[in-house]
Amino acid sequence: MNKFELEERLINFAVLIIEITNELQNTKAGNHLSGQLVRSGTSPALNYGEAQSGESRKDFIHKIKVVLKELRETFVCLKIILRTKLYKSEKKIQIALKENDELISIFVKSVETAQRNMNK
């Protein structure tokens, strides 16, 4: 997968997150988790775009780690939403969790590879 395909995946993930947040229950918990999810779930695409113009390999690694941190936060938020049944479409939550998990795996490997290359 090249960087443009990965960027498209992150953008598609952000769109899915926005769709999910727009459908969450209008309760105190739903509104709180909606705000949290929209921030953490759209952030990876934006930070990945920023990482592409990193000033150094160290800066690139730092920005990729931010992407990873936000993906992990999103994963936990989605699990909370799933368990509390604040959603309208469980299918969308399950799709988001699967994609989120795959993206985390990709970025764990990216960080490992970038750090290994930096140490050479």
N, CA and C of each residue as an Amber inpcrd file, in Angstrom:
protein
   360
   0.8490000  -1.1780000   0.0000000   0.0000000   0.0000000   0.0000000
   0.8910000   1.2350000   0.0000000   0.6310000   2.1310000  -0.9310000
   1.4430000   3.3530000  -0.9640000   0.8160000   4.4340000  -0.0820000
   1.5570000   5.5430000   0.0540000   1.1100000   6.5850000   0.9810000
  -0.2100000   7.2320000   0.5520000  -0.4880000   7.2570000  -0.7540000
  -1.7410000   7.8530000  -1.2190000  -2.9250000   6.9450000  -0.9060000
  -2.7310000   5.6390000  -1.0390000  -3.7940000   4.6920000  -0.6890000
  -4.0740000   4.7240000   0.8140000  -3.0130000   4.8230000   1.6120000
  -3.1730000   4.9020000   3.0570000  -3.8920000   6.1930000   3.4410000
  -3.5300000   7.2800000   2.8020000  -4.2130000   8.5480000   3.0730000
  -5.7080000   8.4370000   2.7410000  -6.0450000   7.8040000   1.6320000
  -7.4520000   7.6140000   1.2580000  -8.1880000   6.7560000   2.2820000
  -7.5060000   5.7310000   2.7840000  -8.1120000   4.8890000   3.8230000
  -8.4060000   5.6940000   5.0680000  -7.4770000   6.5470000   5.4490000
  -7.6630000   7.3910000   6.6340000  -8.7870000   8.3980000   6.4220000
  -8.8860000   8.9440000   5.2370000  -9.9680000   9.8840000   4.9280000
 -11.3090000   9.1610000   4.9640000 -11.3710000   7.9770000   4.3640000
 -12.6120000   7.1900000   4.3940000 -13.0010000   6.8170000   5.8230000
 -11.9940000   6.5100000   6.6410000 -12.2510000   6.2020000   8.0440000
 -12.8230000   7.4300000   8.7500000 -12.2520000   8.5970000   8.4940000
 -12.7520000   9.8380000   9.1030000 -14.2020000  10.0960000   8.7000000
 -14.5320000   9.8460000   7.4470000 -15.9060000  10.0290000   6.9720000
 -16.8460000   9.0710000   7.7050000 -16.4320000   7.8130000   7.8700000
 -17.2360000   6.8420000   8.6030000 -17.4530000   7.2900000  10.0510000
 -16.4000000   7.8090000  10.6750000 -16.4970000   8.3000000  12.0520000
 -17.4900000   9.4580000  12.1380000 -17.4420000  10.3570000  11.1780000
 -18.3770000  11.4910000  11.1590000 -19.8160000  10.9800000  11.0150000
 -20.0200000   9.9890000  10.1410000 -21.3590000   9.4070000   9.9770000
 -21.8420000   8.7990000  11.2950000 -20.9570000   8.0800000  11.9720000
 -21.3270000   7.4650000  13.2500000 -21.6740000   8.5260000  14.2880000
 -20.8430000   9.5700000  14.3860000 -21.1060000  10.5990000  15.4010000
 -22.4150000  11.3390000  15.1230000 -22.7360000  11.5130000  13.8470000
 -23.9880000  12.1850000  13.5000000 -25.2140000  11.3550000  13.8660000
 -25.0100000  10.0550000  14.0730000 -26.1240000   9.1620000  14.3910000
 -26.2000000   8.7700000  15.8700000 -25.2720000   9.2310000  16.6900000
 -25.3010000   8.8550000  18.1050000 -26.4980000   9.4900000  18.8000000
 -26.9540000   8.8270000  19.8620000 -28.0880000   9.3300000  20.6280000
 -27.7880000  10.7200000  21.1810000 -28.8240000  11.5390000  21.2120000
 -28.6950000  12.9010000  21.7230000 -28.9360000  12.8800000  23.2390000
 -27.9590000  12.2950000  23.9510000 -27.9910000  12.2460000  25.4100000
 -26.7000000  12.8900000  25.9100000 -26.5940000  13.0640000  27.2040000
 -25.3630000  13.6330000  27.7550000 -24.1600000  12.7700000  27.3720000
 -24.2770000  11.4650000  27.5620000 -23.1800000  10.5480000  27.2170000
 -22.9520000  10.5100000  25.7060000 -24.0400000  10.4430000  24.9410000
 -23.9230000  10.4180000  23.4830000 -23.2350000  11.6490000  22.9440000
 -23.5880000  12.8150000  23.4770000 -22.9670000  14.0640000  23.0270000
 -21.4960000  14.1260000  23.4200000 -21.1890000  13.6760000  24.6250000
 -19.7970000  13.6920000  25.0810000 -18.9430000  12.7700000  24.2060000
 -19.4030000  11.5330000  24.0320000 -18.6320000  10.5750000  23.2410000
 -18.5800000  10.9680000  21.7660000 -19.6280000  11.5920000  21.2880000
 -19.6520000  12.0750000  19.9100000 -18.5460000  13.0990000  19.6740000
 -18.4320000  14.0530000  20.5860000 -17.3830000  15.0710000  20.4620000
 -16.0030000  14.4610000  20.5360000 -15.8210000  13.5430000  21.4670000
 -14.5320000  12.8740000  21.6370000 -14.1890000  12.0630000  20.3860000
 -15.1720000  11.3100000  19.8900000 -14.9530000  10.4460000  18.7350000
 -14.6580000  11.2440000  17.4700000 -15.3670000  12.3210000  17.2640000
 -15.1300000  13.1000000  16.0400000 -13.7270000  13.7210000  16.0620000
 -13.2430000  14.0930000  17.2380000 -11.8870000  14.6580000  17.3180000
 -10.8250000  13.5810000  17.0830000 -10.9310000  12.4920000  17.8370000
  -9.8960000  11.4600000  17.7270000 -10.0070000  10.6750000  16.4260000
 -11.2060000  10.5240000  15.8960000 -11.4010000   9.7210000  14.6940000
 -11.0820000  10.4140000  13.3840000 -11.0930000  11.7450000  13.3910000
 -10.7170000  12.4820000  12.1750000  -9.2590000  12.9210000  12.2260000
  -8.7070000  12.9820000  13.4030000  -7.3270000  13.4230000  13.5990000
  -6.2740000  12.5890000  12.8440000  -6.4060000  11.2560000  12.7700000
  -5.3730000  10.4820000  12.0730000  -5.1610000  10.9140000  10.6200000
  -6.2250000  11.1740000   9.8960000  -6.0820000  11.6120000   8.5020000
  -5.3460000  12.9460000   8.4250000  -5.7030000  13.8530000   9.3170000
  -5.0790000  15.1780000   9.3050000  -3.6090000  15.1060000   9.7130000
  -3.3240000  14.3250000  10.7400000  -1.9370000  14.2020000  11.1960000
  -1.0720000  13.4320000  10.2100000  -1.6500000  12.4670000   9.5190000
  -0.8970000  11.7380000   8.4990000  -0.5120000  12.6800000   7.3630000
  -1.4470000  13.5410000   6.9810000  -1.1340000  14.5440000   5.9570000
   0.0150000  15.4330000   6.3920000   0.0010000  15.8160000   7.6610000
   1.0790000  16.6430000   8.2050000   2.3950000  15.8750000   8.2560000
   2.3510000  14.5950000   8.5590000   3.5670000  13.7720000   8.6410000
   4.2700000  13.6800000   7.2940000   3.4980000  13.7530000   6.2260000
   4.0890000  13.6430000   4.8900000   5.0790000  14.7720000   4.5890000
   4.9500000  15.8650000   5.3010000   5.8980000  16.9630000   5.1080000
   6.7230000  17.1760000   6.3700000   7.0050000  16.0810000   7.0630000
   7.8420000  16.1540000   8.2610000   9.2030000  16.7580000   7.9430000
   9.7160000  17.5310000   8.8660000  10.9680000  18.2370000   8.6480000
  12.1890000  17.3290000   8.7620000  12.0220000  16.1920000   9.4080000
  13.1100000  15.2300000   9.5690000  12.4840000  13.8600000   9.8020000
  13.3120000  12.8280000   9.7920000  12.7950000  11.4890000  10.0710000
  12.2280000  11.4410000  11.4940000  12.8980000  12.1310000  12.4300000
  12.4240000  12.1660000  13.8130000  11.0510000  12.8400000  13.9000000
  10.8800000  13.9310000  13.1640000   9.5980000  14.6350000  13.1320000
   8.5230000  13.7460000  12.5140000   8.8630000  13.0390000  11.4360000
   7.9360000  12.1100000  10.7890000   7.4860000  11.0400000  11.7850000
   8.4250000  10.4510000  12.4960000   8.1110000   9.4050000  13.4750000
   7.1960000   9.9500000  14.5640000   7.4990000  11.1530000  15.0350000
   6.6590000  11.7660000  16.0690000   5.2210000  11.9290000  15.5770000
   5.0580000  12.4200000  14.3680000   3.7080000  12.6450000  13.8320000
   2.9710000  11.3280000  13.5870000   3.6870000  10.2940000  13.1640000
   3.0760000   8.9820000  12.9710000   2.6520000   8.3970000  14.3220000
   3.4390000   8.6620000  15.3590000   3.0550000   8.2090000  16.7020000
   1.7980000   8.9220000  17.1830000   1.6220000  10.1710000  16.7990000
   0.3920000  10.9040000  17.1320000  -0.7910000  10.2510000  16.4240000
  -0.6070000   9.8790000  15.1550000  -1.6580000   9.1740000  14.4120000
  -2.0510000   7.9040000  15.1730000  -1.0570000   7.1570000  15.5970000
  -1.2870000   5.9060000  16.3140000  -2.0210000   6.1440000  17.6410000
  -1.6150000   7.1720000  18.3660000  -2.2590000   7.5130000  19.6340000
  -3.7460000   7.8360000  19.4250000  -4.0310000   8.6060000  18.4020000
  -5.4180000   8.9830000  18.1100000  -6.2390000   7.7750000  17.6570000
  -5.6280000   6.8780000  16.8930000  -6.3310000   5.6650000  16.4780000
  -6.6730000   4.7930000  17.6860000  -5.7550000   4.6820000  18.6190000
  -6.0160000   3.8840000  19.8210000  -7.1320000   4.5080000  20.6620000
  -7.1180000   5.8270000  20.7730000  -8.1760000   6.5200000  21.5150000
  -9.5330000   6.2970000  20.8390000  -9.5500000   6.3640000  19.5330000
 -10.7780000   6.1420000  18.7720000 -11.3030000   4.7300000  18.9930000
 -10.3940000   3.7570000  19.0060000 -10.7750000   2.3610000  19.2000000
 -11.4920000   2.1720000  20.5350000 -10.9430000   2.7440000  21.5820000
 -11.5600000   2.6210000  22.9110000 -12.9170000   3.3330000  22.9290000
 -12.9880000   4.4830000  22.3280000 -14.2490000   5.2350000  22.2850000
 -15.3250000   4.4310000  21.5490000 -14.9660000   3.8170000  20.4290000
 -15.9170000   2.9910000  19.6890000 -16.3950000   1.8070000  20.5230000
 -15.4880000   1.2080000  21.2870000 -15.8690000   0.0820000  22.1390000
 -16.8480000   0.5310000  23.2330000 -16.6270000   1.7090000  23.7850000
 -17.5500000   2.2480000  24.8040000 -18.9260000   2.4790000  24.1780000
 -18.9400000   3.0750000  22.9940000 -20.2110000   3.3340000  22.3000000
 -20.9290000   2.0210000  22.0090000 -20.1940000   1.0130000  21.5840000
 -20.7860000  -0.2880000  21.2920000 -21.3960000  -0.9020000  22.5520000
 -20.6520000  -0.8730000  23.6250000 -21.1350000  -1.5070000  24.8720000
 -22.3150000  -0.7750000  25.5040000 -22.3740000   0.5350000  25.3010000
 -23.4820000   1.3080000  25.8860000 -24.6750000   1.4310000  24.9430000
 -24.5150000   0.9050000  23.7380000 -25.5940000   0.9020000  22.7410000
 -26.1150000   2.3170000  22.4230000 -25.2010000   3.2570000  22.3080000
 -25.5760000   4.6400000  21.9910000 -25.7110000   4.8760000  20.4850000
 -25.5190000   3.8610000  19.6960000 -25.4860000   3.9570000  18.2430000
 -26.8520000   3.6600000  17.6180000 -26.9710000   4.0240000  16.3290000
 -28.1460000   3.6270000  15.5520000 -27.8220000   2.3910000  14.7140000
 -26.5710000   2.2980000  14.2390000 -26.1790000   1.2050000  13.3580000
 -24.9880000   0.4480000  13.9450000 -25.2820000  -0.7290000  14.5010000
 -24.1850000  -1.5420000  15.0260000 -23.2420000  -1.9570000  13.9080000
 -23.7810000  -2.1530000  12.7190000 -22.9450000  -2.5640000  11.5750000
 -21.8420000  -1.5340000  11.3120000 -22.1850000  -0.2490000  11.3420000
 -21.1840000   0.8010000  11.1200000 -20.1220000   0.7780000  12.2180000
 -20.5330000   0.5340000  13.4430000 -19.5800000   0.4660000  14.5540000
 -18.6280000  -0.7070000  14.3380000 -19.1680000  -1.8550000  13.9340000
 -18.3320000  -3.0350000  13.7030000 -17.3590000  -2.8040000  12.5450000
 -17.8140000  -2.1690000  11.4850000 -16.9400000  -1.8420000  10.3450000
 -15.8340000  -0.8910000  10.8030000 -16.2030000   0.1130000  11.5890000
 -15.2290000   1.0880000  12.0840000 -14.1960000   0.4210000  12.9950000
 -14.6540000  -0.4730000  13.8730000 -13.7250000  -1.1710000  14.7680000
 -12.7290000  -2.0170000  13.9800000 -13.2110000  -2.7120000  12.9540000
 -12.3340000  -3.5520000  12.1280000 -11.3040000  -2.6880000  11.3970000
 -11.7690000  -1.6190000  10.7710000 -10.8470000  -0.7400000  10.0430000
  -9.8710000  -0.0700000  11.0060000 -10.3630000   0.3430000  12.1540000
  -9.5360000   0.9770000  13.1750000  -8.4170000   0.0230000  13.5930000
  -8.7680000  -1.2300000  13.8450000  -7.7860000  -2.2400000  14.2440000
  -6.7250000  -2.4430000  13.1560000  -7.1590000  -2.5070000  11.9070000
  -6.2130000  -2.6700000  10.7990000  -5.2930000  -1.4630000  10.6710000
  -5.8440000  -0.2680000  10.8280000  -5.0210000   0.9480000  10.7510000
  -4.0000000   0.9930000  11.8820000  -4.4070000   0.5850000  13.0850000
  -3.4590000   0.5300000  14.1960000  -2.3020000  -0.3940000  13.8410000
  -2.5980000  -1.5630000  13.3020000  -1.5450000  -2.5110000  12.9190000
  -0.5970000  -1.9120000  11.8880000  -1.1550000  -1.2310000  10.9060000
  -0.3370000  -0.6000000   9.8670000   0.5980000   0.4340000  10.4820000
   0.0790000   1.2630000  11.3800000   0.9020000   2.3310000  11.9450000
   1.8880000   1.8320000  12.9880000   1.5880000   0.7410000  13.6690000
   2.5840000   0.1340000  14.5640000   3.7850000  -0.2900000  13.7330000
   3.5310000  -0.9530000  12.6020000   4.6180000  -1.3990000  11.7160000
   5.3500000  -0.2030000  11.1170000   4.6310000   0.8400000  10.7670000
   5.2550000   2.0400000  10.1990000   6.2310000   2.6690000  11.1790000
   5.8010000   2.7740000  12.4340000   6.6810000   3.3470000  13.4660000
   7.9090000   2.4690000  13.6370000   7.7030000   1.1550000  13.7260000
   8.8340000   0.2320000  13.8940000   9.8200000   0.3570000  12.7350000
   9.3090000   0.3830000  11.5140000  10.1630000   0.4870000  10.3310000
  10.8970000   1.8180000  10.2940000  10.2070000   2.9050000  10.5670000
  10.8270000   4.2400000  10.5280000  11.9060000   4.3580000  11.6080000
  11.6400000   3.8110000  12.7990000  12.6470000   3.8770000  13.8590000
  13.8610000   3.0160000  13.5210000  13.6110000   1.8470000  12.9410000
  14.7190000   0.9790000  12.5540000  15.5690000   1.6610000  11.4770000
  14.9340000   2.3010000  10.5030000  15.6590000   3.0010000   9.4430000
  16.4200000   4.2020000   9.9650000  15.8510000   4.8640000  10.9700000
  16.5320000   6.0240000  11.5600000  17.8010000   5.6140000  12.2910000
  17.7740000   4.4290000  12.8900000  18.9200000   3.9600000  13.6790000
  20.0280000   3.3660000  12.8320000  19.8060000   3.2580000  11.5410000
  20.8320000   2.7040000  10.6500000  21.8790000   3.7300000  10.2960000
